[in-house]
Amino acid sequence: QLRLVVFFVMIPTARFTENTRDQQSLIAYTSGIINCSAEGTPLPQITWGKQGEKLVPNGRRFAQIPSGSLHIDLVHPEDGGTYRCTMTQNKGSKRSTNKAKNISVSVIGE
């Protein structure tokens, strides 16, 4: 008896979504969001940095929302600058792929 066994291999691919733009603006002294999100299988994880330093959203002024974007509760003029959004996609067997995007943020109404 002959059996045909078919395996489907899903190749993990990740990409930033369209709302992850290179330049974004926030309005001073209001709440704002720096958009960065990614899609893929498995779903990539997002981490943040600013001006070369790791940024850890602490829930006080900065909080990461489920899409991966960064919410700022009260935007200060010094919140402008270059942010780095990094997506990491776990491919199993201790392998992962990282892709990063620099986002230039300007604060309006300083």
TAHU-V145129 format. One line per field, one symbol per residue. phi: phi as a letter, one per 30 degrees, with the letter a starting at -180 (. if undefined). psi: psi as a letter, one per 30 degrees, with the letter a starting at -180 (. if undefined). burial: + if it has 9 or more other C-alpha atoms within 8 Angstrom, else -. A space follows every 50 residues. Layout:
phi: ???
psi: ???
burial: ???
//
This chain:
phi: .cccccccccddbbadddddcdbbbbceibdbbcdabbblbdddccbbbb hicdccecidccbdcedjdcccdbdcedddkccbcccbcdcihicbccbb bdbdccccid
psi: kkkkkkkkkjjkkklklffilfklklkkglklkjkjlllljlklkklklk hfkkkjkgfdekkklffflkkkejklefflajljkkkkjkglhgklkkkl kkjkkkkkh.
burial: -----------+-+-++--++--+-+++--++++++++++++++++++++ ------+---++++---+++++++++---++++++++++++----+---- -++++++---
//
